[in-house]
């Protein structure tokens, strides 16, 4: 972290500031609406404590619905010029590694005062969106409110219930009306998802890998796949981020956009699609690419995450860009949206905190809190630090994999090439789901190629997992 310009420890002054902060009360903000009675709930990872958002739904006449998304009001506690803000501004993001998390804000805030924890009153920025029966977002409002999380839920159990592979989680059953409300939210989320896909949003499914520990030793790597509960939250966050971007635009405010530009390696995406029976146009076309992805998911769901990973690598990374009124906007190629920001995770991302401050200023009819040059500099800094944090997280994940694989030197694995640059070629093996570098026989390999590799070396302290290209089982390396 230090090598990437990230501070692993909080300054003493920041911790002292956090200790003297007090949480919100019903009368702590006279302008906030009281929405504590809505059936709010959070859905996150089982072990998450930095809860940034809640959701609730309401049926409307004619088959429509109203969706509420509440985002923790972190800006009320983290003020510009404070030591808390200085640390958050430097790191710009929480860093999540297998053995230890390095939060952007101290636990006193991120897992308590500014976390939307269950059965506590919290101040929030609420996005209220009317959803028409066809699935699109109609009118939207943004305002401050007091909220109360009535149920802390987890992705796996909620997904299993929604997908009818398991019973209702007790936490849902304990809140009157919450089950029907979540079913409504799920229906709306699926309609939003369908509409985005029709607009060209890319249907991508990647495998998230978590290290398991037995005491202090890595005992396994577990692959986590997307599910209905994750899709519900994903769709509502995309919708809320879009609504907030449009709101700031109508107020004549600048915006810190989250963009994914048109892919520079489109030719390789076309080639990769052709090897799997698909035909894409010579110029980048999100709708055509998504049609191909949907076909491949239906034809080969088991290997679809491998294809998704290859496409993501070829699309290129997301970045933050400051945009201003009257300026042509760059959209998000993967999400098929043109108005998009990050605003729904202010406990763990500094760009979201910047957006929240812009919202407060717009709602109060105050001046923009950042100059043009300052906002542009913040966007570049946030992109740089996010890249550094991702490299740290990837390195420690590789260290965990190296620990697990240390006793398997000489074994041959099936895998897929996930990176191919002048700096090296990387492959992800399927079982266990671990990534390493091909240091022998890498010539000619490119992103998306299936390959067999032999493990020849591990170095957990440096996060090294080294492979040599192995003989294929009677087939060519590239399919």
VEXMARLO-141065 format. One record per residue (C-alpha): x, y, z; residue in one letter. Coordinates in pm, 1 decimal. Layout:
N
- X, Y, Z, a $
...
//
This chain:
479
- 0.0, 0.0, 0.0, x $
- 277.0, 241.7, 87.5, x $
- 445.6, 174.0, -246.7, x $
- 118.7, 271.6, -420.2, x $
- 75.7, 591.7, -219.2, x $
- -193.8, 439.8, 2.5, x $
- -185.4, 494.4, 378.7, x $
- -261.8, 173.1, 570.2, x $
- -301.3, 345.3, 908.3, x $
- -520.5, 634.6, 1020.1, x $
- -350.3, 945.7, 1162.0, x $
- -399.9, 991.6, 1535.2, x $
- -583.0, 1318.7, 1462.2, x $
- -834.6, 1139.9, 1237.2, x $
- -906.4, 876.2, 1500.9, x $
- -953.0, 1150.2, 1761.0, x $
- -1200.8, 1331.0, 1535.8, x $
- -1394.9, 1008.8, 1485.5, x $
- -1420.0, 942.0, 1858.7, x $
- -1592.9, 1271.1, 1940.0, x $
- -1853.5, 1250.5, 1662.4, x $
- -2214.0, 1186.8, 1761.5, x $
- -2474.7, 1001.2, 1559.7, x $
- -2788.7, 1162.8, 1415.5, x $
- -3109.1, 1195.8, 1612.6, x $
- -3464.8, 1256.5, 1497.9, x $
- -3414.9, 1631.1, 1541.7, x $
- -3056.6, 1654.7, 1417.3, x $
- -3154.0, 1784.4, 1073.3, x $
- -3465.6, 1995.8, 1048.4, x $
- -3488.1, 1969.2, 670.1, x $
- -3484.5, 1589.6, 654.5, x $
- -3800.7, 1391.1, 589.3, x $
- -3885.0, 1117.0, 837.8, x $
- -3899.2, 792.2, 636.9, x $
- -3810.1, 552.5, 916.4, x $
- -4141.8, 368.3, 879.3, x $
- -4067.0, 248.5, 524.3, x $
- -3970.7, -123.5, 506.0, x $
- -3601.4, -48.6, 456.4, x $
- -3352.8, -335.4, 440.6, x $
- -2990.1, -380.6, 341.0, x $
- -2853.9, -664.2, 126.3, x $
- -2477.3, -710.3, 127.1, x $
- -2209.3, -970.3, 191.9, x $
- -2254.7, -1184.8, 503.3, x $
- -1966.8, -1014.6, 683.7, x $
- -2021.2, -655.2, 563.7, x $
- -2054.6, -394.3, 834.4, x $
- -1996.9, -77.6, 628.2, x $
- -2355.0, -60.7, 499.6, x $
- -2391.1, 222.3, 248.6, x $
- -2741.1, 175.1, 110.1, x $
- -3091.7, 55.2, 186.0, x $
- -3383.1, -7.1, -47.0, x $
- -3761.8, -19.3, -24.9, x $
- -4047.1, -45.0, -273.0, x $
- -4406.5, 66.7, -313.0, x $
- -4667.2, -54.6, -563.7, x $
- -4842.6, 203.5, -780.3, x $
- -5168.3, 185.3, -970.1, x $
- -5147.2, 46.8, -1321.9, x $
- -4860.6, -191.1, -1257.7, x $
- -4595.8, 69.8, -1184.0, x $
- -4384.7, 96.6, -872.4, x $
- -4187.1, 341.5, -667.4, x $
- -3837.8, 247.1, -556.1, x $
- -3653.5, 420.6, -274.0, x $
- -3275.6, 397.8, -237.8, x $
- -3122.6, 545.3, 77.7, x $
- -2750.9, 624.6, 81.0, x $
- -2568.5, 688.5, 409.0, x $
- -2504.8, 1061.0, 456.2, x $
- -2131.5, 1041.5, 520.3, x $
- -2077.7, 1404.7, 426.8, x $
- -2257.0, 1511.1, 744.9, x $
- -1971.5, 1361.6, 950.0, x $
- -1667.6, 1394.4, 720.2, x $
- -1616.5, 1762.0, 648.8, x $
- -1361.5, 1919.1, 412.7, x $
- -1041.9, 2023.5, 586.1, x $
- -1066.6, 1762.4, 861.7, x $
- -807.2, 1490.4, 920.4, x $
- -1076.1, 1231.9, 840.9, x $
- -1128.0, 1394.9, 503.8, x $
- -755.6, 1425.0, 435.1, x $
- -700.8, 1051.4, 486.5, x $
- -1007.1, 960.7, 278.1, x $
- -900.6, 1202.9, 5.3, x $
- -553.9, 1047.5, -9.1, x $
- -663.7, 683.7, -31.2, x $
- -998.0, 752.1, -208.6, x $
- -1117.1, 395.3, -146.3, x $
- -1128.4, 112.7, 102.9, x $
- -881.7, -167.5, 31.5, x $
- -1013.8, -521.7, 78.4, x $
- -756.8, -799.4, 111.7, x $
- -816.8, -1162.2, 218.4, x $
- -675.8, -1140.0, 572.1, x $
- -750.3, -773.6, 652.7, x $
- -953.6, -476.5, 530.5, x $
- -820.4, -121.1, 524.3, x $
- -1130.2, 102.9, 535.9, x $
- -1130.9, 452.3, 391.3, x $
- -1291.9, 576.4, 713.4, x $
- -1233.6, 454.6, 1071.1, x $
- -1462.8, 180.8, 1203.3, x $
- -1620.1, 433.4, 1439.8, x $
- -1777.9, 585.3, 1127.7, x $
- -1787.0, 324.5, 849.8, x $
- -1927.1, 40.2, 1061.3, x $
- -2119.9, 251.4, 1313.2, x $
- -2215.6, 618.8, 1286.3, x $
- -2226.5, 642.8, 906.2, x $
- -2322.4, 280.2, 844.5, x $
- -2692.1, 205.3, 793.5, x $
- -2685.7, -59.3, 1063.9, x $
- -2997.5, -247.0, 1166.7, x $
- -3239.3, -91.8, 1417.8, x $
- -3065.0, 246.4, 1428.6, x $
- -3181.5, 586.5, 1301.2, x $
- -2951.5, 726.5, 1035.1, x $
- -2936.6, 1034.2, 814.0, x $
- -2942.2, 947.9, 444.4, x $
- -2964.1, 1090.6, 95.6, x $
- -3271.8, 929.8, -62.8, x $
- -3335.8, 876.0, -432.7, x $
- -3706.7, 820.3, -498.1, x $
- -3776.5, 679.7, -846.0, x $
- -4103.5, 603.7, -1019.6, x $
- -4078.4, 294.2, -1237.5, x $
- -4320.6, 265.5, -1528.3, x $
- -4466.3, -83.3, -1593.2, x $
- -4233.3, -135.4, -1892.1, x $
- -3936.7, -106.6, -1658.8, x $
- -3787.4, 235.9, -1724.8, x $
- -3721.6, 508.5, -1468.3, x $
- -3974.4, 790.8, -1481.9, x $
- -3973.8, 1086.9, -1246.2, x $
- -3709.6, 1091.2, -974.1, x $
- -3656.4, 1300.1, -662.4, x $
- -3348.4, 1343.4, -444.0, x $
- -3374.7, 1463.4, -84.5, x $
- -3245.3, 1416.5, 270.7, x $
- -3427.8, 1184.0, 510.0, x $
- -3404.1, 994.7, 834.8, x $
- -3417.2, 617.9, 773.8, x $
- -3404.9, 298.0, 976.7, x $
- -3274.8, -39.1, 856.9, x $
- -3527.7, -303.0, 966.4, x $
- -3335.9, -608.5, 837.0, x $
- -2968.3, -671.2, 761.7, x $
- -2976.3, -933.0, 486.3, x $
- -2707.1, -1122.8, 294.8, x $
- -2678.9, -1199.7, -77.2, x $
- -2659.6, -1581.2, -56.9, x $
- -2967.5, -1642.4, 157.1, x $
- -3182.7, -1378.0, -13.8, x $
- -3084.5, -1509.4, -357.5, x $
- -3162.7, -1868.9, -263.0, x $
- -3506.7, -1758.7, -141.2, x $
- -3580.8, -1548.0, -451.0, x $
- -3462.6, -1830.6, -677.3, x $
- -3676.3, -2077.9, -476.0, x $
- -3388.9, -2305.4, -384.9, x $
- -3420.6, -2237.2, -10.3, x $
- -3671.8, -2108.7, 240.4, x $
- -3726.9, -1754.9, 357.4, x $
- -3444.1, -1613.9, 572.9, x $
- -3562.1, -1556.9, 933.7, x $
- -3461.3, -1190.1, 915.3, x $
- -3717.0, -1136.2, 637.0, x $
- -3992.7, -1326.6, 814.9, x $
- -3935.4, -1116.6, 1126.6, x $
- -4044.0, -792.0, 954.9, x $
- -4411.0, -764.8, 862.3, x $
- -4460.7, -708.2, 489.6, x $
- -4092.0, -728.2, 400.9, x $
- -4123.4, -1051.2, 200.5, x $
- -4381.5, -900.3, -37.6, x $
- -4181.0, -579.3, -57.2, x $
- -3865.4, -767.8, -158.1, x $
- -4056.6, -964.3, -421.1, x $
- -4174.8, -632.0, -564.3, x $
- -3818.5, -498.5, -562.1, x $
- -3698.1, -813.3, -737.2, x $
- -3962.5, -778.4, -1009.4, x $
- -3871.3, -415.6, -1070.4, x $
- -3498.0, -498.2, -1077.1, x $
- -3549.3, -772.4, -1334.9, x $
- -3750.1, -533.7, -1556.2, x $
- -3474.3, -273.5, -1527.1, x $
- -3219.6, -537.3, -1620.0, x $
- -3413.6, -649.1, -1926.5, x $
- -3453.1, -291.0, -2046.7, x $
- -3081.2, -217.9, -2006.5, x $
- -2994.3, -531.4, -2200.4, x $
- -3222.7, -423.6, -2481.7, x $
- -3039.3, -90.2, -2484.9, x $
- -2705.0, -269.1, -2520.3, x $
- -2588.0, -315.2, -2161.8, x $
- -2337.1, -598.6, -2153.5, x $
- -2442.7, -922.0, -1985.8, x $
- -2122.2, -1011.2, -1806.4, x $
- -2071.3, -1262.7, -1528.9, x $
- -1742.0, -1287.7, -1348.7, x $
- -1624.3, -1513.0, -1070.2, x $
- -1529.0, -1339.6, -744.8, x $
- -1280.0, -1544.0, -545.4, x $
- -1256.1, -1535.9, -167.3, x $
- -983.0, -1696.4, 35.3, x $
- -1087.4, -1925.7, 318.6, x $
- -874.2, -1954.8, 631.2, x $
- -814.4, -2226.7, 884.9, x $
- -665.4, -2018.7, 1162.8, x $
- -384.4, -1821.1, 998.7, x $
- -345.1, -2059.4, 703.4, x $
- -518.2, -2033.7, 366.4, x $
- -731.6, -2347.1, 336.3, x $
- -918.6, -2285.4, 10.9, x $
- -1036.9, -2047.3, -258.8, x $
- -1413.2, -2014.0, -305.8, x $
- -1569.8, -1878.6, -624.0, x $
- -1876.8, -1657.6, -578.5, x $
- -2108.6, -1604.6, -874.5, x $
- -2377.0, -1345.8, -940.1, x $
- -2732.2, -1415.0, -823.1, x $
- -3075.4, -1253.9, -808.9, x $
- -3001.2, -1064.7, -486.7, x $
- -2682.2, -915.0, -631.4, x $
- -2871.3, -824.0, -948.3, x $
- -3139.5, -648.9, -742.8, x $
- -2886.4, -425.9, -569.5, x $
- -2685.1, -373.7, -888.2, x $
- -2988.3, -254.7, -1085.6, x $
- -3106.1, -17.8, -813.4, x $
- -2759.0, 130.4, -771.2, x $
- -2725.1, 187.3, -1147.5, x $
- -3069.6, 350.3, -1154.7, x $
- -2994.9, 567.1, -849.5, x $
- -2656.3, 676.4, -984.3, x $
- -2818.9, 773.2, -1313.7, x $
- -3096.1, 967.3, -1136.5, x $
- -2841.7, 1158.1, -927.3, x $
- -2634.3, 1239.2, -1236.2, x $
- -2942.4, 1374.9, -1413.7, x $
- -3047.5, 1573.1, -1104.4, x $
- -2710.2, 1745.8, -1079.0, x $
- -2725.7, 1817.0, -1451.5, x $
- -3062.8, 1988.7, -1423.0, x $
- -2920.0, 2199.9, -1138.7, x $
- -2638.6, 2316.5, -1366.3, x $
- -2378.7, 2144.1, -1148.3, x $
- -2063.8, 1965.2, -1263.1, x $
- -2040.4, 1591.3, -1227.9, x $
- -1773.4, 1336.2, -1143.8, x $
- -1864.5, 1077.2, -1405.3, x $
- -1776.4, 709.6, -1400.0, x $
- -1696.6, 615.3, -1758.8, x $
- -1579.8, 316.4, -1960.1, x $
- -1472.0, 439.5, -2299.2, x $
- -1521.2, 261.2, -2629.2, x $
- -1281.7, -39.3, -2619.0, x $
- -942.0, 7.8, -2783.4, x $
- -899.5, -369.9, -2835.1, x $
- -1225.4, -417.5, -3025.3, x $
- -1043.2, -612.1, -3298.6, x $
- -942.9, -876.9, -3043.3, x $
- -1302.8, -889.9, -2913.4, x $
- -1419.5, -950.2, -3273.0, x $
- -1157.9, -1224.3, -3313.4, x $
- -1252.9, -1385.2, -2982.5, x $
- -1621.5, -1384.8, -3079.4, x $
- -1541.0, -1541.2, -3418.0, x $
- -1359.1, -1833.3, -3252.8, x $
- -1683.8, -1907.9, -3067.3, x $
- -1912.7, -1881.6, -3367.9, x $
- -2009.0, -1515.6, -3333.1, x $
- -1977.6, -1228.2, -3578.4, x $
- -1932.8, -871.2, -3460.5, x $
- -1913.1, -553.0, -3670.7, x $
- -1571.0, -396.4, -3732.6, x $
- -1653.8, -91.5, -3517.2, x $
- -1742.9, -105.5, -3144.3, x $
- -2110.9, -190.3, -3100.3, x $
- -2238.1, -260.8, -2747.8, x $
- -2573.3, -402.0, -2863.5, x $
- -2410.5, -648.4, -3102.7, x $
- -2159.6, -754.5, -2838.0, x $
- -2434.8, -810.3, -2581.2, x $
- -2637.6, -1019.9, -2828.3, x $
- -2332.7, -1240.8, -2873.0, x $
- -2282.6, -1262.4, -2495.2, x $
- -2644.0, -1364.8, -2436.1, x $
- -2610.7, -1638.8, -2698.9, x $
- -2293.0, -1771.0, -2539.0, x $
- -2441.8, -1766.7, -2190.0, x $
- -2732.8, -1978.6, -2313.7, x $
- -2504.8, -2214.5, -2506.4, x $
- -2231.8, -2262.4, -2245.5, x $
- -2328.5, -2124.9, -1901.3, x $
- -2046.9, -2314.6, -1727.5, x $
- -1772.9, -2135.2, -1921.1, x $
- -1953.8, -1803.7, -1960.6, x $
- -1767.8, -1640.2, -1667.8, x $
- -1437.7, -1715.3, -1845.5, x $
- -1561.0, -1540.6, -2160.5, x $
- -1690.7, -1249.6, -1950.2, x $
- -1352.8, -1208.2, -1783.6, x $
- -1180.8, -1194.7, -2122.0, x $
- -1424.5, -930.4, -2249.7, x $
- -1381.8, -720.1, -1935.7, x $
- -1003.3, -726.7, -1975.8, x $
- -1036.8, -616.0, -2338.5, x $
- -1288.5, -341.1, -2264.9, x $
- -1037.1, -160.7, -2046.3, x $
- -1071.0, -9.9, -1702.1, x $
- -1323.6, 241.1, -1579.4, x $
- -1212.8, 588.7, -1483.8, x $
- -1340.9, 906.9, -1324.0, x $
- -1385.1, 1213.6, -1541.2, x $
- -1501.4, 1559.0, -1436.3, x $
- -1765.1, 1700.6, -1671.0, x $
- -1925.7, 2041.4, -1671.4, x $
- -2251.6, 2195.6, -1796.6, x $
- -2261.8, 2227.6, -2175.2, x $
- -1978.8, 1979.6, -2222.2, x $
- -2017.6, 1663.9, -2433.0, x $
- -2032.8, 1361.8, -2200.7, x $
- -1855.4, 1029.2, -2227.5, x $
- -2083.5, 740.4, -2133.9, x $
- -2035.1, 396.5, -1982.2, x $
- -1989.4, 146.9, -2267.3, x $
- -2054.9, -158.5, -2051.1, x $
- -2370.5, -30.2, -1879.1, x $
- -2520.2, 137.2, -2189.2, x $
- -2584.2, 460.6, -1996.7, x $
- -2467.2, 812.5, -2075.7, x $
- -2551.4, 984.0, -1745.6, x $
- -2368.3, 796.0, -1472.9, x $
- -2176.6, 875.9, -1156.9, x $
- -2069.7, 696.2, -840.7, x $
- -2276.8, 807.0, -543.1, x $
- -2405.3, 501.6, -354.3, x $
- -2099.6, 392.8, -150.2, x $
- -1963.8, 700.8, 32.7, x $
- -1828.9, 496.5, 325.3, x $
- -1585.3, 319.1, 95.6, x $
- -1531.0, 545.9, -209.6, x $
- -1425.0, 910.1, -206.7, x $
- -1584.5, 993.7, -546.5, x $
- -1921.5, 908.2, -389.1, x $
- -1846.5, 1147.1, -101.8, x $
- -1760.5, 1421.1, -353.9, x $
- -2092.5, 1359.6, -531.8, x $
- -2277.2, 1373.1, -199.4, x $
- -2126.7, 1713.8, -125.7, x $
- -2232.7, 1833.4, -470.5, x $
- -2586.7, 1709.5, -395.6, x $
- -2601.6, 1894.3, -63.8, x $
- -2487.8, 2214.2, -231.6, x $
- -2742.2, 2175.0, -513.2, x $
- -3028.8, 2101.3, -273.3, x $
- -2939.8, 2403.7, -60.2, x $
- -2891.2, 2627.8, -368.0, x $
- -2530.5, 2693.5, -265.8, x $
- -2232.7, 2747.6, -495.0, x $
- -2043.4, 2450.1, -635.7, x $
- -1797.7, 2341.7, -361.8, x $
- -1514.2, 2264.8, -608.0, x $
- -1347.2, 2472.7, -876.2, x $
- -1323.1, 2333.5, -1228.8, x $
- -951.8, 2258.1, -1196.2, x $
- -991.5, 2107.3, -848.7, x $
- -1268.1, 1869.5, -961.9, x $
- -1064.8, 1760.1, -1264.6, x $
- -763.7, 1695.6, -1040.3, x $
- -977.9, 1494.9, -796.8, x $
- -1109.7, 1278.8, -1081.5, x $
- -756.4, 1196.9, -1199.3, x $
- -638.8, 1129.5, -843.2, x $
- -932.9, 898.6, -768.0, x $
- -866.1, 699.2, -1085.0, x $
- -497.1, 665.0, -995.1, x $
- -562.1, 556.5, -636.1, x $
- -833.9, 312.9, -738.9, x $
- -587.4, 151.7, -978.0, x $
- -331.9, 128.2, -696.9, x $
- -585.0, -24.1, -457.6, x $
- -689.9, -283.1, -716.2, x $
- -326.5, -380.4, -768.0, x $
- -279.1, -420.8, -392.1, x $
- -593.3, -634.8, -366.5, x $
- -487.7, -844.7, -664.6, x $
- -136.6, -893.5, -522.0, x $
- -268.0, -1016.6, -185.8, x $
- -521.9, -1245.1, -357.2, x $
- -228.3, -1389.6, -550.8, x $
- -34.5, -1425.9, -225.0, x $
- -326.8, -1625.0, -82.6, x $
- -334.0, -1841.3, -395.9, x $
- 43.0, -1892.5, -375.0, x $
- 5.0, -2010.8, -14.8, x $
- -263.3, -2259.0, -116.8, x $
- -74.1, -2385.9, -423.8, x $
- 270.1, -2415.6, -265.3, x $
- 230.8, -2791.2, -231.8, x $
- 118.0, -2840.2, -593.3, x $
- 436.1, -2752.1, -786.4, x $
- 457.4, -2977.5, -1092.2, x $
- 80.5, -3021.0, -1129.7, x $
- -88.5, -2938.0, -1463.4, x $
- -404.2, -2721.7, -1473.7, x $
- -655.9, -2604.1, -1732.2, x $
- -694.3, -2228.1, -1755.1, x $
- -772.7, -1918.7, -1958.9, x $
- -545.5, -1627.8, -2052.5, x $
- -661.5, -1314.2, -1867.7, x $
- -387.4, -1070.5, -1964.5, x $
- -131.5, -1035.5, -2242.1, x $
- 83.8, -723.5, -2258.7, x $
- 447.0, -630.2, -2302.6, x $
- 476.9, -669.5, -1924.7, x $
- 373.5, -1034.4, -1927.0, x $
- 104.0, -1295.0, -1985.0, x $
- -135.0, -1408.0, -1712.3, x $
- -362.8, -1707.3, -1683.9, x $
- -642.2, -1803.0, -1445.9, x $
- -671.1, -2170.5, -1370.3, x $
- -1017.7, -2310.5, -1312.7, x $
- -969.2, -2526.4, -1004.0, x $
- -874.3, -2382.3, -767.8, x $
- -970.0, -2043.1, -918.8, x $
- -627.8, -1875.6, -903.3, x $
- -431.5, -1644.6, -1131.1, x $
- -61.1, -1652.8, -1213.0, x $
- 194.7, -1556.3, -1475.6, x $
- 303.5, -1770.2, -1769.5, x $
- 682.9, -1742.4, -1763.3, x $
- 763.1, -2020.9, -2011.1, x $
- 595.6, -2076.4, -2349.6, x $
- 383.4, -1762.3, -2339.2, x $
- 462.3, -1655.2, -2697.8, x $
- 148.8, -1629.3, -2910.8, x $
- -98.6, -1638.5, -2624.1, x $
- -366.5, -1370.4, -2604.9, x $
- -660.3, -1279.6, -2381.9, x $
- -933.9, -1543.9, -2400.0, x $
- -714.2, -1833.6, -2512.5, x $
- -770.7, -2166.7, -2336.9, x $
- -443.4, -2316.9, -2223.6, x $
- -295.5, -2594.3, -2009.1, x $
- -20.0, -2487.2, -1775.5, x $
- 216.7, -2651.8, -1530.0, x $
- 280.5, -2489.4, -1192.8, x $
- 655.4, -2443.4, -1163.2, x $
- 705.1, -2195.4, -877.1, x $
- 526.1, -2009.2, -597.2, x $
- 640.1, -1720.5, -377.9, x $
- 366.3, -1619.4, -131.3, x $
- 555.3, -1319.4, 8.7, x $
- 573.9, -1162.1, -337.7, x $
- 241.8, -1299.8, -461.5, x $
- 409.5, -1500.9, -738.4, x $
- 239.0, -1800.1, -899.7, x $
- 443.6, -1901.4, -1204.7, x $
- 330.6, -2135.3, -1481.2, x $
- 486.7, -2294.1, -1786.1, x $
- 275.0, -2368.8, -2090.7, x $
- 196.7, -2739.6, -2105.3, x $
- 100.5, -2964.7, -2393.1, x $
- -266.6, -2942.8, -2490.5, x $
- -477.9, -3253.7, -2493.5, x $
- -459.6, -3301.1, -2866.7, x $
- -609.7, -2958.6, -2949.8, x $
- -469.9, -2619.3, -3041.5, x $
- -421.2, -2360.7, -2770.6, x $
- -654.5, -2110.2, -2938.0, x $
- -1014.9, -2209.3, -2997.3, x $
//
